[in-house]
């Protein structure tokens, strides 16, 4: 019993390290020290992601090496599809017109894959509840730091990290958005990934409440609500509505024959009240902005005018036009969407796209994958997601709702460039797998 309990503690520490080292924290002090000792100059800025995460992943894999046959037998089909997808990605990067750029980002995306595979070894049904608790507790702390920066004008998250020798890379275009537009989460680099993650963690928080982790579950609900509010993301507002709808359906479907109707009433009331408080009371600007855009789009007859109102429509059009007019067997190469479309872009925002072509994607996961990896890459990606949902269709409905939120949230954006988002997404996918057998095997 003691050895099993120690395994839970050990795995919790390993998970905490992976999550923390995935934050976008630069290590200028350590880099300066290493360069002075080794008498070399590193070509990139070292960070917790490049310096500590690979080592931590290696330690985790070594500890759980014996679980590889078990994991392989459980997720053979999804892993085969994932392996084929990444082989195709590397082939596309090699044959890309922007080979150096694409190969660099193929390497970065492969680290995302290594994180996902490590989570498969680390998380299992026996420690599922503990892993969910670690994720939620970590998110409460990280979200708390973000909200502290918003609530206390004399306290800066960036300055605090600098005081302990860490750098926090902020994006000037986001800083200028200001608190009136929801501000940003410095630890998530951008508003949209922070907002979507907050909605996904709301599902994990409700799961914790059902597991009688009332304090942590409530803290998670507050942290998620704060994330949705402070991110100011319309994407997260849409995902919140979807999550609420899925939750209501779950309550009615599962408990339609249950005599414990008071649980249904309380659960539904909490969800509805949370939705209206977050969207209508605490962030009216988000609703006003969304309503204003929808009204303008409704009375706009020409697509050009619509694109001026909603820039995403420009990227959608460019992706569809480029994919049809320039079909490619391998695609243009990962992270090369902006380079490709900047050569043929026209209409609104053409200048912006040409000047900052490296940062753009289609703001839609499926369109971006289609352009960057071709039809075969898109089919493999969809095949992986479909096989994963089919394999673990008996997963916890709260976790399943969180995974759906993450997937649907990338229909209006694409977050593969965001390290922290991809780490949390990978973990929630694996939690979904672990929860499919949870109930017959609790934490020991």
C-alpha positions as CSV (number, residue, x, y, z in Angstrom):
1,X,0.0,0.0,0.0
2,X,2.8,2.4,0.9
3,X,4.7,1.7,-2.4
4,X,1.5,2.4,-4.4
5,X,0.9,5.6,-2.5
6,X,4.5,6.7,-3.2
7,X,3.9,6.0,-6.9
8,X,1.0,8.4,-6.9
9,X,3.1,11.1,-5.2
10,X,6.0,10.5,-7.6
11,X,3.8,10.7,-10.7
12,X,2.1,13.8,-9.4
13,X,5.6,15.5,-9.0
14,X,6.5,14.4,-12.5
15,X,3.3,15.8,-14.0
16,X,3.8,19.1,-12.1
17,X,7.3,19.4,-13.6
18,X,6.1,18.8,-17.2
19,X,3.3,21.4,-16.8
20,X,5.6,24.0,-15.3
21,X,8.5,23.5,-17.7
22,X,6.0,23.9,-20.6
23,X,5.4,27.6,-19.6
24,X,7.0,30.2,-21.9
25,X,9.6,31.2,-19.4
26,X,13.0,32.3,-20.6
27,X,16.2,31.6,-18.6
28,X,18.6,34.5,-19.3
29,X,20.6,34.0,-16.1
30,X,21.2,30.3,-16.8
31,X,22.0,31.0,-20.5
32,X,24.5,33.7,-19.6
33,X,26.1,31.3,-17.0
34,X,26.4,28.4,-19.5
35,X,27.7,30.6,-22.3
36,X,30.4,32.0,-20.0
37,X,31.4,28.5,-18.8
38,X,31.3,26.8,-22.2
39,X,32.6,29.8,-24.1
40,X,29.9,29.4,-26.8
41,X,26.9,31.4,-27.9
42,X,23.6,29.6,-28.2
43,X,21.7,30.4,-31.4
44,X,18.4,30.6,-29.6
45,X,17.1,31.9,-26.3
46,X,17.1,29.1,-23.7
47,X,13.9,28.6,-21.8
48,X,12.3,26.1,-19.4
49,X,10.8,24.5,-22.5
50,X,14.2,23.9,-24.3
51,X,16.4,23.5,-21.2
52,X,14.5,21.5,-18.7
53,X,11.4,19.9,-20.4
54,X,13.4,17.3,-22.5
55,X,15.3,16.2,-19.5
56,X,12.2,15.9,-17.4
57,X,10.4,13.9,-20.1
58,X,13.4,11.6,-20.3
59,X,13.3,10.9,-16.6
60,X,9.5,10.3,-16.7
61,X,9.9,7.8,-19.7
62,X,12.7,5.9,-17.9
63,X,10.7,5.5,-14.8
64,X,7.7,4.2,-16.8
65,X,9.5,2.3,-19.5
66,X,7.9,-1.0,-18.6
67,X,4.5,0.4,-19.4
68,X,5.2,0.7,-23.1
69,X,3.8,-2.7,-24.1
70,X,0.6,-2.0,-22.1
71,X,0.1,1.4,-23.6
72,X,0.8,0.1,-27.1
73,X,-1.9,-2.6,-26.7
74,X,-4.4,0.0,-25.6
75,X,-3.9,2.7,-28.2
76,X,-2.4,0.9,-31.1
77,X,-4.6,2.3,-33.9
78,X,-4.5,5.9,-32.8
79,X,-0.7,5.8,-32.3
80,X,-0.2,4.2,-35.8
81,X,-2.2,7.1,-37.3
82,X,-0.3,9.6,-35.3
83,X,3.1,8.1,-36.3
84,X,2.0,8.2,-40.0
85,X,0.9,11.8,-39.6
86,X,4.3,12.9,-38.2
87,X,6.3,11.0,-40.8
88,X,4.2,12.8,-43.4
89,X,4.8,16.1,-41.6
90,X,8.6,15.6,-41.8
91,X,8.4,14.6,-45.5
92,X,6.4,17.7,-46.2
93,X,8.9,19.9,-44.3
94,X,11.8,18.4,-46.3
95,X,10.2,19.0,-49.6
96,X,8.8,22.4,-48.6
97,X,9.9,25.5,-50.5
98,X,10.7,27.0,-47.1
99,X,12.6,23.9,-45.9
100,X,14.7,25.4,-43.2
101,X,11.8,27.2,-41.6
102,X,9.5,24.2,-41.9
103,X,12.0,21.7,-40.5
104,X,12.6,23.9,-37.5
105,X,8.9,23.9,-36.6
106,X,8.6,20.2,-37.4
107,X,11.1,19.6,-34.7
108,X,9.2,21.8,-32.3
109,X,5.9,20.0,-33.1
110,X,7.7,16.7,-32.5
111,X,8.4,17.8,-28.9
112,X,4.6,18.1,-28.6
113,X,4.3,14.5,-29.7
114,X,7.0,13.4,-27.1
115,X,5.0,15.2,-24.4
116,X,1.8,13.4,-25.5
117,X,3.6,10.0,-25.5
118,X,5.1,10.7,-22.1
119,X,1.6,11.4,-20.7
120,X,0.4,8.1,-22.1
121,X,3.0,6.4,-19.9
122,X,2.5,8.6,-16.9
123,X,-1.3,8.7,-16.6
124,X,-3.4,5.6,-16.2
125,X,-6.8,4.7,-14.6
126,X,-5.2,4.0,-11.2
127,X,-3.8,7.5,-10.8
128,X,-6.4,9.3,-13.0
129,X,-8.0,11.2,-10.1
130,X,-4.6,12.4,-8.8
131,X,-3.5,13.6,-12.2
132,X,-6.7,15.5,-12.6
133,X,-6.1,17.1,-9.2
134,X,-2.6,18.1,-10.1
135,X,-3.7,19.7,-13.4
136,X,-6.5,21.6,-11.7
137,X,-4.3,22.8,-8.8
138,X,-1.6,23.9,-11.2
139,X,-4.1,25.8,-13.3
140,X,-5.6,27.6,-10.3
141,X,-2.1,28.8,-9.3
142,X,-1.2,29.9,-12.9
143,X,-4.5,31.6,-13.5
144,X,-4.2,33.2,-10.1
145,X,-0.9,34.8,-11.1
146,X,-2.6,36.1,-14.2
147,X,-5.6,37.5,-12.4
148,X,-3.3,39.1,-9.8
149,X,-1.6,41.1,-12.5
150,X,-5.0,42.3,-13.7
151,X,-6.4,43.1,-10.2
152,X,-3.3,44.8,-8.7
153,X,-1.9,47.6,-10.8
154,X,1.3,47.9,-8.8
155,X,2.2,44.2,-9.3
156,X,3.7,43.0,-12.5
157,X,4.1,39.3,-13.4
158,X,6.9,40.1,-15.7
159,X,8.9,42.0,-13.0
160,X,8.2,39.2,-10.5
161,X,9.7,36.6,-12.8
162,X,12.7,38.8,-13.5
163,X,13.3,39.1,-9.8
164,X,13.9,35.3,-9.6
165,X,16.0,35.2,-12.8
166,X,13.4,34.2,-15.3
167,X,12.2,36.1,-18.4
168,X,8.7,36.3,-19.6
169,X,8.3,37.0,-23.3
170,X,5.3,39.2,-23.9
171,X,3.8,40.1,-27.3
172,X,3.6,43.8,-27.8
173,X,0.5,43.6,-30.0
174,X,-1.3,41.9,-27.1
175,X,-0.1,44.2,-24.4
176,X,-1.5,47.2,-26.3
177,X,-5.0,45.6,-26.1
178,X,-5.3,46.8,-22.6
179,X,-7.6,45.8,-19.7
180,X,-10.6,47.2,-21.4
181,X,-10.4,44.4,-24.0
182,X,-9.9,41.6,-21.5
183,X,-6.2,41.9,-21.1
184,X,-4.1,38.8,-21.6
185,X,-2.6,35.9,-19.8
186,X,1.1,36.4,-19.9
187,X,1.7,32.7,-19.1
188,X,-0.5,31.6,-22.1
189,X,1.0,34.1,-24.6
190,X,-2.3,35.0,-26.1
191,X,-6.0,35.6,-25.1
192,X,-7.6,32.9,-27.2
193,X,-5.7,29.8,-26.0
194,X,-6.1,31.0,-22.4
195,X,-9.8,31.4,-22.9
196,X,-10.3,28.0,-24.5
197,X,-8.2,26.3,-21.9
198,X,-10.2,28.0,-19.2
199,X,-13.4,26.5,-20.7
200,X,-11.9,23.1,-20.9
201,X,-10.7,23.2,-17.3
202,X,-14.2,24.2,-16.3
203,X,-15.3,20.7,-17.3
204,X,-12.4,19.2,-15.2
205,X,-13.5,21.4,-12.3
206,X,-17.1,20.1,-12.4
207,X,-15.7,16.6,-12.5
208,X,-13.7,17.3,-9.3
209,X,-16.9,18.5,-7.7
210,X,-18.7,15.2,-8.6
211,X,-15.7,13.4,-7.1
212,X,-16.3,15.3,-3.8
213,X,-13.2,17.5,-4.2
214,X,-15.4,20.5,-3.4
215,X,-12.7,23.0,-2.4
216,X,-10.5,22.3,-5.4
217,X,-13.4,22.0,-7.8
218,X,-14.8,25.4,-6.6
219,X,-11.4,27.0,-6.9
220,X,-11.1,25.6,-10.5
221,X,-14.5,26.9,-11.4
222,X,-13.5,30.4,-10.2
223,X,-10.2,30.2,-11.9
224,X,-11.8,29.1,-15.2
225,X,-14.5,31.8,-14.9
226,X,-11.8,34.4,-14.3
227,X,-9.8,33.1,-17.3
228,X,-12.9,33.4,-19.6
229,X,-13.5,37.0,-18.3
230,X,-9.9,38.3,-18.4
231,X,-9.1,36.7,-21.7
232,X,-11.9,38.6,-23.5
233,X,-12.0,35.9,-26.1
234,X,-15.1,35.5,-28.2
235,X,-13.8,32.0,-29.0
236,X,-14.0,31.0,-25.4
237,X,-17.5,32.5,-25.0
238,X,-18.7,30.2,-27.9
239,X,-17.0,27.2,-26.4
240,X,-18.6,28.0,-23.0
241,X,-22.0,27.9,-24.6
242,X,-21.2,24.5,-26.2
243,X,-19.9,23.1,-22.9
244,X,-23.0,24.2,-21.1
245,X,-25.2,22.7,-23.8
246,X,-23.3,19.4,-23.6
247,X,-23.5,19.4,-19.8
248,X,-27.3,20.0,-19.9
249,X,-27.8,17.2,-22.3
250,X,-25.7,14.9,-20.1
251,X,-27.8,15.8,-17.0
252,X,-31.1,15.1,-18.8
253,X,-29.9,12.0,-20.6
254,X,-28.2,10.2,-17.7
255,X,-30.6,11.1,-15.0
256,X,-33.9,11.0,-16.8
257,X,-34.9,8.0,-14.8
258,X,-33.2,9.0,-11.6
259,X,-35.2,9.8,-8.5
260,X,-32.4,12.2,-7.3
261,X,-33.8,15.1,-9.2
262,X,-32.4,17.6,-6.8
263,X,-28.9,16.9,-8.1
264,X,-30.1,17.7,-11.6
265,X,-31.7,20.9,-10.5
266,X,-28.6,22.1,-8.6
267,X,-26.3,21.1,-11.4
268,X,-28.3,22.7,-14.1
269,X,-28.9,25.9,-12.0
270,X,-25.2,26.3,-11.3
271,X,-24.3,25.9,-15.0
272,X,-26.9,28.4,-16.2
273,X,-26.1,30.9,-13.5
274,X,-22.4,30.6,-14.3
275,X,-23.0,31.2,-18.0
276,X,-25.1,34.3,-17.5
277,X,-22.9,35.8,-14.8
278,X,-19.7,35.3,-16.7
279,X,-21.0,36.5,-20.1
280,X,-23.5,39.2,-19.1
281,X,-22.4,40.7,-15.9
282,X,-18.6,40.5,-15.7
283,X,-17.7,41.0,-19.3
284,X,-20.4,43.0,-21.1
285,X,-17.8,44.4,-23.5
286,X,-17.3,40.9,-24.9
287,X,-21.0,40.5,-25.6
288,X,-21.3,44.0,-27.0
289,X,-18.3,43.5,-29.3
290,X,-19.7,40.1,-30.5
291,X,-23.2,41.5,-31.1
292,X,-21.9,44.5,-32.9
293,X,-19.8,42.3,-35.3
294,X,-22.8,40.0,-35.9
295,X,-25.1,42.9,-36.7
296,X,-22.6,44.4,-39.1
297,X,-22.1,41.1,-40.8
298,X,-25.8,40.5,-41.1
299,X,-26.3,43.7,-43.0
300,X,-23.2,43.3,-45.2
301,X,-24.0,42.1,-48.6
302,X,-20.4,41.8,-50.0
303,X,-17.8,39.4,-48.9
304,X,-15.1,42.1,-49.1
305,X,-16.9,44.3,-46.6
306,X,-17.5,41.3,-44.3
307,X,-13.8,40.5,-44.3
308,X,-13.0,44.1,-43.1
309,X,-15.3,43.4,-40.2
310,X,-14.0,39.9,-39.3
311,X,-10.3,39.3,-40.3
312,X,-10.8,35.5,-39.8
313,X,-12.9,35.5,-42.9
314,X,-9.8,36.7,-44.9
315,X,-7.8,33.8,-43.7
316,X,-10.5,31.3,-44.3
317,X,-10.8,32.6,-47.9
318,X,-7.1,32.6,-48.5
319,X,-6.8,29.0,-47.2
320,X,-9.6,27.7,-49.4
321,X,-8.4,29.6,-52.5
322,X,-4.8,28.5,-52.0
323,X,-5.7,24.9,-51.4
324,X,-7.8,24.7,-54.5
325,X,-5.6,26.7,-56.8
326,X,-2.2,25.3,-55.6
327,X,-2.8,21.6,-54.8
328,X,0.2,20.0,-53.3
329,X,0.9,16.3,-52.5
330,X,2.9,17.1,-49.3
331,X,1.5,20.5,-48.6
332,X,3.5,23.7,-48.2
333,X,5.2,22.5,-45.0
334,X,4.3,23.1,-41.4
335,X,4.2,26.7,-40.2
336,X,4.6,27.8,-43.8
337,X,1.0,28.9,-44.4
338,X,1.8,32.6,-44.1
339,X,4.7,32.4,-46.5
340,X,2.6,30.6,-49.1
341,X,-0.5,32.7,-49.0
342,X,1.5,36.0,-48.8
343,X,2.6,35.4,-52.4
344,X,-1.0,35.4,-53.7
345,X,-2.9,37.5,-51.0
346,X,-5.2,40.3,-52.1
347,X,-8.0,42.3,-50.5
348,X,-8.2,43.6,-46.9
349,X,-5.2,43.0,-44.6
350,X,-3.0,42.0,-47.6
351,X,-0.3,44.3,-46.4
352,X,-0.3,43.0,-42.8
353,X,-0.1,39.4,-44.0
354,X,2.8,40.1,-46.3
355,X,4.7,42.0,-43.6
356,X,4.3,39.4,-40.9
357,X,3.9,36.3,-43.1
358,X,5.7,33.9,-40.6
359,X,3.1,34.2,-37.8
360,X,-0.1,33.6,-39.8
361,X,-2.2,30.5,-40.0
362,X,-5.7,29.9,-41.3
363,X,-7.2,30.4,-37.8
364,X,-8.8,27.0,-38.4
365,X,-7.1,23.7,-37.6
366,X,-8.5,21.8,-40.5
367,X,-7.8,24.4,-43.1
368,X,-4.2,25.0,-41.8
369,X,-3.4,21.2,-41.8
370,X,-4.9,20.9,-45.3
371,X,-2.7,23.7,-46.7
372,X,0.4,22.7,-44.8
373,X,0.2,18.9,-45.1
374,X,-2.1,18.3,-48.0
375,X,-5.1,15.9,-48.1
376,X,-3.2,13.0,-46.7
377,X,-2.1,14.9,-43.7
378,X,-5.7,16.1,-43.1
379,X,-7.1,12.6,-43.4
380,X,-4.5,11.2,-41.0
381,X,-5.2,14.0,-38.4
382,X,-9.0,13.4,-38.6
383,X,-8.4,9.7,-38.5
384,X,-6.4,10.0,-35.2
385,X,-9.1,12.2,-33.6
386,X,-11.9,9.9,-34.7
387,X,-10.1,6.7,-33.6
388,X,-9.3,8.3,-30.2
389,X,-13.0,9.2,-29.6
390,X,-14.1,5.8,-30.7
391,X,-11.6,4.0,-28.6
392,X,-12.5,5.9,-25.5
393,X,-16.1,6.6,-26.1
394,X,-16.9,5.4,-22.5
395,X,-14.8,8.1,-20.9
396,X,-16.0,10.4,-18.2
397,X,-18.5,12.7,-19.8
398,X,-17.0,15.8,-18.1
399,X,-13.6,15.0,-19.5
400,X,-15.1,14.1,-22.9
401,X,-16.8,17.6,-22.9
402,X,-13.4,19.2,-22.2
403,X,-11.8,17.4,-25.1
404,X,-14.6,18.4,-27.4
405,X,-14.1,22.0,-26.3
406,X,-10.4,21.9,-27.2
407,X,-11.2,20.4,-30.6
408,X,-14.0,22.7,-31.5
409,X,-12.1,25.7,-30.1
410,X,-9.5,25.2,-32.9
411,X,-12.2,25.6,-35.6
412,X,-11.9,29.4,-35.0
413,X,-8.1,29.4,-34.3
414,X,-5.1,27.1,-34.3
415,X,-2.9,26.9,-31.2
416,X,-0.2,24.4,-32.2
417,X,2.4,27.2,-31.9
418,X,1.4,27.7,-28.2
419,X,3.5,25.4,-25.9
420,X,1.4,25.5,-22.8
421,X,-1.9,25.0,-24.6
422,X,-0.6,22.0,-26.5
423,X,0.7,20.4,-23.3
424,X,-2.6,20.8,-21.5
425,X,-4.5,19.6,-24.5
426,X,-2.3,16.5,-24.7
427,X,-2.9,15.8,-21.0
428,X,-6.7,16.2,-21.2
429,X,-6.7,13.8,-24.2
430,X,-4.8,11.2,-22.1
431,X,-7.1,11.9,-19.1
432,X,-10.0,11.0,-21.4
433,X,-8.3,7.7,-22.1
434,X,-7.6,7.0,-18.4
435,X,-11.1,7.9,-17.4
436,X,-12.6,5.3,-19.7
437,X,-11.5,2.6,-17.2
438,X,-11.9,4.8,-14.1
439,X,-14.4,3.5,-11.6
440,X,-13.3,-0.1,-11.6
441,X,-9.8,1.0,-10.5
442,X,-9.5,4.0,-8.1
443,X,-6.4,5.5,-6.7
444,X,-4.9,3.1,-4.2
